[in-house]
Amino acid sequence: VSEASKIHAEQKEEEARVLEQSVEELEHTINMLETK
C-alpha cells in the first residue's frame, strides 16, 4: 500500500468516527426532545 492511499484511508476512518459521534449526539438530542 502506497503512503498516499494509507493516509487517505486514515482520513476516511477519521471522518467515519466524526460522523458516528454526530449521529449519536443527534439521537441524544432527539431523545431529549421526545421525552419533554
C-alpha positions as a Markdown table, in Angstrom:
| # | Residue | x | y | z |
|---|---|---|---|---|
| 1 | Val | 0.0 | 0.0 | 0.0 |
| 2 | Ser | 1.4 | 3.4 | -1.0 |
| 3 | Glu | 1.8 | 6.1 | 1.6 |
| 4 | Ala | -0.8 | 8.3 | -0.2 |
| 5 | Ser | -3.5 | 5.7 | -0.1 |
| 6 | Lys | -2.6 | 4.8 | 3.5 |
| 7 | Ile | -3.1 | 8.5 | 4.5 |
| 8 | His | -6.3 | 8.6 | 2.5 |
| 9 | Ala | -7.7 | 5.6 | 4.3 |
| 10 | Glu | -6.8 | 7.1 | 7.7 |
| 11 | Gln | -8.6 | 10.3 | 6.8 |
| 12 | Lys | -11.7 | 8.2 | 5.8 |
| 13 | Glu | -11.6 | 6.4 | 9.1 |
| 14 | Glu | -11.4 | 9.7 | 11.0 |
| 15 | Glu | -14.3 | 11.1 | 9.0 |
| 16 | Ala | -16.4 | 8.0 | 9.8 |
| 17 | Arg | -15.6 | 8.4 | 13.5 |
| 18 | Val | -16.7 | 12.0 | 13.5 |
| 19 | Leu | -19.9 | 11.1 | 11.6 |
| 20 | Glu | -20.7 | 8.4 | 14.2 |
| 21 | Gln | -20.3 | 10.9 | 17.0 |
| 22 | Ser | -22.5 | 13.4 | 15.3 |
| 23 | Val | -25.2 | 10.8 | 14.8 |
| 24 | Glu | -25.0 | 9.7 | 18.4 |
| 25 | Glu | -25.3 | 13.4 | 19.5 |
| 26 | Leu | -28.3 | 13.9 | 17.2 |
| 27 | Glu | -30.0 | 10.8 | 18.6 |
| 28 | His | -29.4 | 12.0 | 22.1 |
| 29 | Thr | -30.9 | 15.4 | 21.2 |
| 30 | Ile | -34.0 | 13.8 | 19.6 |
| 31 | Asn | -34.5 | 11.5 | 22.7 |
| 32 | Met | -34.4 | 14.6 | 25.0 |
| 33 | Leu | -36.9 | 16.4 | 22.8 |
| 34 | Glu | -39.2 | 13.4 | 22.6 |
| 35 | Thr | -39.3 | 13.0 | 26.4 |
| 36 | Lys | -40.4 | 16.6 | 27.1 |
